[in-house]
Amino acid sequence: MKLFYGEIDGDYVWINDEEQQHIIKVLRMKDGEEIHVTDGKGNLASGILMIEGKKANIKITEIKNSLPGFSPRLHIAIAPTKNIDRIEFFVEKAVEMGISEITLLQTEKTERKNINTDKLRKQAVSASKQSLRFHFPVIHDLVKIQDFLKNTDPETTFVAHCHENLERTELNQIKTYESLTFLIGPEGDFSEKEIAMLGEKGIIAVSLGNQRLRTETAGIFVAAWNYTKMIL
């Protein structure tokens, strides 16, 4: 399947401008080739490619609406790493494994305060197309941990930290919910003050195993753990 991004409104399908250029100049696709377009909201249009000058259009043969999304839904709030390449790697792999939401989390030890969120969103779209996702994940701008916690449900929210002297639940002991939220700390982990704040809000701490994982590795680990629940 050759999947591209665009807009679907009833019987109208429009292929994104950048996607059109990619079809014509990079892939050099020809009239009559099969093509599929998703709006990233669970809708999929299938049809035949029509090239008109520098424009690429689709002759629709079928439109599927409201395709099912991933379950359970996973939201990871993660502190961006100092090396932006590492958080970009996390985004790509987490998207491939079906993550629903990503929030960039500002903590006491978060070193990177400026994030090109639009670039991450474009990478998420690219990874979604590559993995044939019809529901694209939501990527939120950088938010302070205190503000993020205002809208979380403590029953379905968990934090992964490396404070071995504090009680932590094994990951495989977590119940199955329709949606889950995980907080992943920065290089240097959450501060003791933040850990105490999370505990006061009733958020359960979890262990990701005996090894100390890097921030992006911890995020990918949780995404992979959730992915196994999707494909069972």
WORAZI-V946296 format. One line per field, one symbol per residue. burial: 1 if it has 24 or more other ideal C-beta (glycine too) atoms within 12 Angstrom, else 0. Layout:
# WORAZI-V946296
burial->???
This chain:
# WORAZI-V946296
burial->0111110100001011001101110000100000111111101111111010000111010010000011011111111110010111111111111111111111101101001010011011111110101111111101101001100100001111111000010010010000111111111011000110110010111111000011111111111111101000
